[in-house]
C-alpha cells in the first residue's frame, strides 16, 4: 500500500493558489497484524485484508504453526498468503491447494477451513493433529483430493454430508476413528480412492463401519481391498450363513440317501429268493456293519441305540463341535489369516477340510 501526495500552484492577480492531491495505491495487502485490529477502518476491504489470509492464519495458530518443520513466509506481515509454504493459489489469489503433509502439525484442525471456498486439494497427512475431523470440510464443494491419514483424529461419526461431488480420493486411515462414516453418495474406482480404518482386528470393540470404503486397514497396519469374498459372490452374507447352508445340504442329502436305501431294501427283499431274504434280514447285520464303520470308541455309536442318555451325549457332542467351529471362525475373522479348518470324526473315514480366507464381512 502506497500513499502518493502531489502539490501544484497557480498565481493570478497577485494571488497564490496551492492544491494538494493524494492517491492511495493498494497493490499489496496491508500488514497482517493491522488486519486483526478492530480499529483499522479498512479491515473489511478484501484487497487490503484478504479473508483467506486471515483464515490461513487461524489454521496456523490452531495447528501450532510455530512448531512446524517448514513454515516459510507464514504470517509474514507483507507477503501474500499465496507465497506461504504449502499454499497454492489461482490467478485471482484464491487458495486452491493446501499441502502440509509430514510437516509436524499438531493441535487441532480449525473448522474455518471451510471458508476456503475454492480449495481443491487438502493434504495434511503424516502429522499429529488431534481432535475430531471438522464436518465443515463437507462444505468444500470443489475438493477432489482429501488426505488426513496418519494423524491422531478421533470421533464416533465422521460425517461430511453429500456435497463433495467432485471428490476422487479420500484417505482417513491411521487415525482413531470409530462408529461409522455415512455414505458420501459417490462411486470410487481405484482401490486407494477411499481408505479408512474399517478392518479387523480393530482398536475398538467394533471396527469402523464404512460401506463405501474401497480399502480397509486394521490395527496391525495391514490394508486390504474391501470387496466381496468368494462366499459373498455366491450370495451368502458371511461364512456363518454358508455353514448353515452347508450342514442343511448334508442333512438333506443324508435323509434322501436313507429314504432311497429303505426303498431299495424293501424292493430287494420283495423280489429276492427266500435264502437271500434270510441273509438280508439277519438280526443285527446292518447294526454291526454301521458299528464297524463308525468305530467302537466313537461317541457316534449311540446313534445306533435307543437310550435317551446316549442320544443326549451324542447330540451334545455335535453341538459342542459346531460351537468350537464357530469360535474358530470368529478368531480367524479377527486375525485375517488363511487357514485350514478340519472337522474330523474319530474312528471313521469322515473328515471335512475347508481352506478359508476369512476377512471382515
C-alpha positions in Angstrom: 0.0 0.0 0.0 1.5 3.3 -1.1 0.3 6.9 -0.3 1.2 9.4 -3.1 0.9 13.2 -2.4 1.3 15.8 -5.2 1.3 19.6 -5.0 0.5 22.3 -7.7 0.3 26.1 -7.5 -1.0 28.9 -9.7 -0.6 32.7 -9.5 -3.2 35.2 -10.7 -3.8 38.8 -9.7 -1.1 38.6 -7.1 -2.9 35.6 -5.5 -1.1 32.3 -4.9 -3.2 29.1 -5.0 -1.8 25.8 -3.9 -3.7 22.5 -4.3 -2.8 19.1 -2.8 -3.8 15.8 -4.3 -3.5 12.4 -2.6 -3.7 9.0 -4.2 -3.9 5.7 -2.4 -2.3 2.9 -4.4 -3.3 -0.5 -3.0 -1.4 -3.1 -5.0 -0.2 -5.1 -1.8 -2.1 -6.3 1.2 -2.0 -4.3 4.4 0.2 -5.7 7.2 -1.2 -8.9 8.6 -1.3 -7.6 12.2 -3.2 -4.5 11.1 -5.9 -6.6 9.6 -6.6 -8.1 13.1 -7.1 -4.7 14.7 -10.8 -3.7 15.1 -9.7 -0.1 15.0 -8.4 -0.4 11.4 -11.0 1.4 9.2 -10.3 -0.7 6.1 -10.4 -4.1 7.8 -13.3 -5.2 5.6 -11.6 -4.2 2.4 -10.8 -7.6 0.8 -8.0 -6.1 -1.2 -6.1 -4.9 1.8 -7.2 -7.7 4.2 -7.8 -10.8 2.1 -10.2 -13.1 4.1 -8.3 -16.2 3.1 -5.1 -14.9 4.6 -6.9 -14.4 7.9 -8.3 -17.9 7.7 -4.9 -19.5 7.0 -3.6 -17.5 10.0 -6.3 -19.1 12.2 -5.3 -22.6 10.8 -1.7 -21.9 11.6 -2.5 -20.9 15.2 -4.8 -23.9 15.8 -2.2 -26.3 14.4 0.7 -24.9 16.5 2.4 -23.4 13.4 5.4 -22.2 15.4 6.4 -25.9 15.8 6.1 -26.8 12.1 9.0 -28.3 10.3 8.6 -25.9 7.4 6.7 -22.6 7.6 8.4 -20.4 5.1 6.7 -16.9 4.9 3.8 -17.9 7.0 2.4 -14.9 8.9 4.8 -12.6 7.1 3.4 -9.1 7.6 3.6 -8.0 3.9 3.9 -11.3 1.9 0.8 -12.5 0.1 -0.6 -15.8 1.5 -0.2 -17.3 -2.0 3.6 -17.4 -1.3 3.3 -19.2 2.0 4.8 -22.7 2.2 2.3 -25.3 1.1 -0.2 -22.9 -0.3 -1.1 -22.6 -3.9 -3.5 -20.0 -5.4 -5.2 -19.4 -8.7 -4.9 -16.2 -10.8 -7.4 -14.4 -8.6 -5.4 -15.2 -5.4 -7.9 -17.8 -4.2 -6.4 -20.7 -2.3 -6.8 -23.9 -4.3 -4.2 -26.2 -2.6 -3.1 -26.6 0.9 -0.4 -29.3 1.2 1.3 -29.6 4.6 1.9 -33.3 4.8 4.8 -34.6 7.0 5.3 -31.2 8.4 5.0 -31.5 12.2 1.4 -30.1 12.5 -0.2 -30.7 15.9 -3.0 -29.1 17.8 -6.4 -29.2 16.0 -7.8 -28.5 12.6 -9.7 -25.2 12.6 -13.3 -25.6 11.3 -12.9 -22.3 9.5 -11.0 -24.1 6.8 -14.4 -24.5 5.1 -14.2 -20.8 4.3 -11.5 -21.6 1.7 -14.3 -22.0 -0.8 -12.3 -22.9 -3.9 -10.0 -25.3 -2.2 -9.4 -28.4 -4.4 -6.5 -30.2 -2.6 -6.1 -30.7 1.1 -3.3 -32.9 2.2 -2.4 -32.8 6.0 -1.3 -36.5 6.2 1.5 -37.8 8.4 1.2 -35.2 11.2 0.0 -35.2 14.8 -3.3 -33.3 14.5 -5.7 -34.2 17.3 -9.4 -33.7 18.0 -12.2 -34.5 15.6 -12.2 -34.0 11.8 -14.4 -30.9 11.2 -17.6 -31.8 9.4 -17.3 -28.3 7.8 -14.9 -29.9 5.3 -18.0 -31.2 3.7 -18.8 -27.7 2.5 -15.7 -27.6 0.2 -17.7 -28.5 -2.9 -14.6 -28.1 -5.2 -12.5 -30.5 -3.2 -11.3 -33.6 -5.2 -8.3 -34.7 -3.1 -8.5 -35.2 0.7 -5.8 -36.8 2.7 -5.9 -36.7 6.5 -4.3 -40.1 7.1 -1.8 -40.9 9.9 -2.8 -38.3 12.4 -4.5 -38.5 15.8 -8.0 -37.7 14.8 -10.8 -39.2 16.9 -14.6 -39.3 16.6 -17.6 -41.6 16.7 -19.1 -40.4 13.5 -17.3 -38.6 10.7 -20.0 -37.1 8.5 -19.0 -34.9 5.5 -22.6 -34.8 4.1 -23.2 -35.3 0.4 -21.8 -32.0 -1.0 -18.4 -33.4 -2.1 -19.5 -34.3 -5.6 -16.0 -33.8 -7.1 -14.1 -36.0 -4.6 -11.8 -38.5 -6.3 -9.6 -39.5 -3.3 -10.2 -39.6 0.4 -7.8 -41.3 2.8 -8.6 -41.3 6.6 -6.7 -44.3 7.8 -4.1 -44.3 10.5 -6.3 -42.4 13.0 -8.6 -43.4 15.8 -12.0 -43.0 14.2 -14.8 -45.2 15.4 -18.5 -45.6 14.8 -19.4 -45.0 11.1 -18.7 -42.9 8.1 -22.1 -42.1 6.5 -22.4 -42.5 2.7 -20.9 -39.8 0.5 -23.0 -40.9 -2.3 -20.0 -41.3 -4.6 -18.6 -44.1 -6.8 -14.9 -44.8 -6.4 -13.0 -46.8 -8.9 -9.4 -47.3 -7.6 -8.6 -49.4 -4.6 -6.8 -46.5 -3.0 -9.7 -44.0 -3.6 -11.4 -44.3 -0.2 -9.3 -45.7 2.7 -10.3 -45.9 6.4 -9.7 -48.0 9.5 -12.6 -50.3 8.8 -10.6 -53.6 9.0 -10.2 -56.3 11.7 -8.7 -56.5 14.2 -9.7 -53.1 15.4 -8.6 -50.9 18.4 -12.3 -50.8 19.3 -14.9 -53.5 20.1 -16.4 -52.9 16.7 -14.4 -51.8 13.7 -15.3 -48.6 11.9 -18.3 -49.0 9.6 -17.6 -47.7 6.1 -19.7 -49.2 3.4 -18.3 -47.1 0.6 -14.6 -47.6 1.5 -12.6 -49.3 -1.3 -9.9 -50.4 1.1 -9.9 -51.1 4.9 -6.9 -51.0 7.3 -6.7 -52.8 10.6 -5.0 -52.1 13.9 -1.9 -54.0 12.7 -1.4 -51.6 9.8 -2.5 -54.2 7.2 -4.8 -52.8 4.5 -6.8 -54.9 2.0 -9.4 -54.1 -0.7 -13.0 -54.2 0.6 -14.7 -56.4 -2.0 -16.9 -59.3 -2.0 -15.4 -62.6 -0.8 -15.9 -65.8 -2.8 -18.7 -66.7 -0.3 -20.4 -63.4 -0.8 -20.1 -63.8 -4.6 -22.2 -66.9 -4.2 -24.9 -64.9 -2.5 -24.1 -65.6 1.2 -23.7 -62.8 3.7 -20.8 -64.4 5.5 -19.3 -67.8 6.4 -21.8 -68.4 9.2 -24.7 -68.4 6.7 -22.7 -70.6 4.3 -22.0 -73.1 7.2 -25.7 -73.3 8.0 -26.5 -73.9 4.3 -23.7 -76.5 4.1 -25.0 -78.5 7.0 -28.5 -78.2 5.8 -27.4 -79.7 2.5 -25.6 -82.6 4.3 -28.8 -83.3 6.3 -31.0 -83.2 3.2 -28.6 -85.5 1.3 -28.4 -87.9 4.2 -32.2 -88.1 4.5 -32.5 -88.6 0.8 -29.9 -91.4 0.9 -31.7 -93.1 3.9 -35.0 -93.0 2.1 -33.5 -94.3 -1.1 -31.8 -97.1 0.8 -35.0 -98.0 2.7 -37.0 -98.2 -0.6 -34.2 -100.2 -2.3 -34.1 -102.7 0.6 -37.9 -103.2 0.5 -37.8 -103.9 -3.2 -34.8 -106.2 -3.0 -36.4 -108.3 -0.2 -39.7 -108.5 -2.0 -38.2 -109.9 -5.2 -35.2 -111.8 -3.8 -35.1 -115.6 -3.4 -36.0 -117.0 0.1 -32.5 -117.9 1.0 -31.3 -114.4 0.1 -34.1 -112.9 2.1 -33.0 -114.9 5.2 -29.5 -113.4 4.9 -30.7 -109.9 4.2 -33.0 -109.9 7.3 -30.4 -111.4 9.6 -30.8 -109.7 13.0 -28.1 -107.0 13.8 -26.5 -107.3 10.4 -26.8 -103.6 9.5 -26.0 -102.5 13.0 -22.8 -104.5 13.0 -21.8 -103.0 9.7 -22.6 -99.5 10.9 -20.6 -100.0 14.1 -17.6 -101.2 12.1 -17.7 -98.1 10.0 -18.1 -95.7 13.0 -15.8 -97.4 15.4 -16.3 -98.9 18.8 -14.6 -96.0 20.6 -16.7 -93.3 18.8 -19.4 -91.4 20.7 -21.4 -91.6 17.5 -22.2 -95.3 18.2 -25.0 -94.0 20.4 -26.9 -93.2 17.2 -27.4 -97.0 16.9 -29.0 -97.4 20.2 -32.3 -96.4 21.8 -31.0 -94.9 25.0 -32.1 -91.3 25.7 -29.0 -90.6 27.6 -26.8 -91.9 24.7 -28.6 -89.7 22.3 -28.3 -86.7 24.6 -24.5 -87.3 24.8 -24.0 -87.6 21.1 -26.2 -84.5 20.3 -24.3 -82.5 23.0 -21.0 -83.6 21.3 -22.2 -82.4 17.9 -23.4 -79.1 19.4 -20.0 -78.5 21.2 -18.1 -79.3 18.0 -20.2 -76.8 16.0 -19.7 -74.2 18.7 -15.9 -74.7 18.6 -16.0 -74.4 14.8 -17.9 -71.1 15.2 -15.4 -69.8 17.8 -12.6 -70.8 15.5 -14.2 -68.8 12.7 -14.6 -65.8 14.9 -10.9 -65.9 15.9 -9.8 -66.3 12.3 -12.1 -63.4 11.3 -10.2 -61.2 13.8 -6.7 -62.2 12.6 -7.4 -62.2 8.8 -5.4 -65.4 8.2 -5.6 -68.1 5.6 -6.2 -71.3 7.4 -7.4 -74.8 7.1 -10.4 -75.8 9.2 -10.7 -79.5 9.9 -13.8 -81.4 11.1 -12.8 -84.9 11.9 -14.8 -87.7 13.4 -12.6 -90.1 15.3 -12.8 -93.7 14.3 -14.4 -93.0 11.0 -13.4 -92.1 7.5 -15.3 -88.9 7.6 -13.1 -85.8 7.5 -14.1 -82.4 6.3 -11.5 -79.8 5.4 -12.2 -76.2 4.4 -9.5 -73.8 3.1 -10.8 -70.5 4.1 -9.5 -67.0 3.8 -11.5 -65.1 6.4 -11.8 -61.4 6.2 -14.3 -58.8 7.6 -17.8 -59.1 6.1 
